[in-house]
Amino acid sequence: PSCLLLQFLSYLGACDRLLKQGYEEGQVEEAMEMFQYSEKKAAEFLRLLAQFNDMGFQQNEIKEVLLLCGNQREKALEELVMK
């Protein structure tokens, strides 16, 4: 039981840090789930999502490409441009 509590507190801490960076709560929760609660991978995903969104790409396409490309920026950008 205490192990689950520690995992939950770690998750909450990671979410809180990402929220403080200005990401939306729903996106933070979704990213944490997609990357099996890896704060580092979720943070990279959210950063790239915002970056590509600012470039005018559609959010659903960005998410799909980032997942397929494993958050590799150049590869993902190439895929988005080809769509």
Sequence and secondary structure as in RCSB ss.txt:
>XXXX:A:sequence
PSCLLLQFLSYLGACDRLLKQGYEEGQVEEAMEMFQYSEKKAAEFLRLLAQFNDMGFQQNEIKEVLLLCGNQREK
ALEELVMK
>XXXX:A:secstr
 HHHHHHHHHHHHHHHHHHHTT  HHHHHHHHHHTTT HHHHHHHHHHHHHHHHTT  HHHHHHHHHHHTT HHH
HHHHHHH 
